[in-house]
């Protein structure tokens, strides 16, 4: 059995500090008050779901399950 057989890569959460990029919906989108909170939330979600954190050029974070 292949490692990813029966599984799909997916975005679990999008976390931003910019209210103009906060859209809500699926996947979960969270608005952090500052960079410190953004990092703390990202770390907690990634650890809980054994997922990866991808930091975008604009500073936002995607939590991705591979």
N, C-alpha and C positions, 0 to 999 in steps of 0.2 A: 504494500500500500504506500502510495506517495505521501509525503509529509502534509501537503495541502489538499489532498483528495477529500472531497466532500465539504471543504471549507472555502470561504470566499474572503478576499481582502476587503476590509470595510473601514469607513471612517466612523469612529465611535463618538467623537465630539470635536467641535470647533470652538476655540476660546479666544476672545479678543478683549482689548481694553477700549476699543473705539465703538461708541454707540451707533455710529453710522454704518458699521459693518455687522452689527448684531441683527440678524433677521429672524431667528427662532426657527422652529420646525425640526425636520429630521435631516441629518443627524442632530443630536443635542447641540445647541449653541448656547454658550455661556458668556456673560459680560462680566469681566473682572474689573475691579476698581482701579488697579494699578499693576505694574509689571510683576511685583512681588506676589500678589495674589494670583496672577495668571500662571506663574511658575508653580506655585503651591498646588493649585487646582489640577494643573496638567500632570504633575508628578503623582498626585493621589489617584487620579483616574487611570493613568498608565500602569501604576503598580497594581491596582485592584483588578484590572483586566489583562495583565501581562501583555501590554501593548506598547507601541513605540510612540514617541513624541517627535513630530516634525515641526520645526520652527520655520515659518514662512518669511519671505523678505520683509514684509510689513510688520513683523514681530508677533503676529498671531500664531497660535499653536493648533495643529491638528493631532488628534489622538487616533492612531491607526492600528488596527489589529491585522497582523499578517497571517 
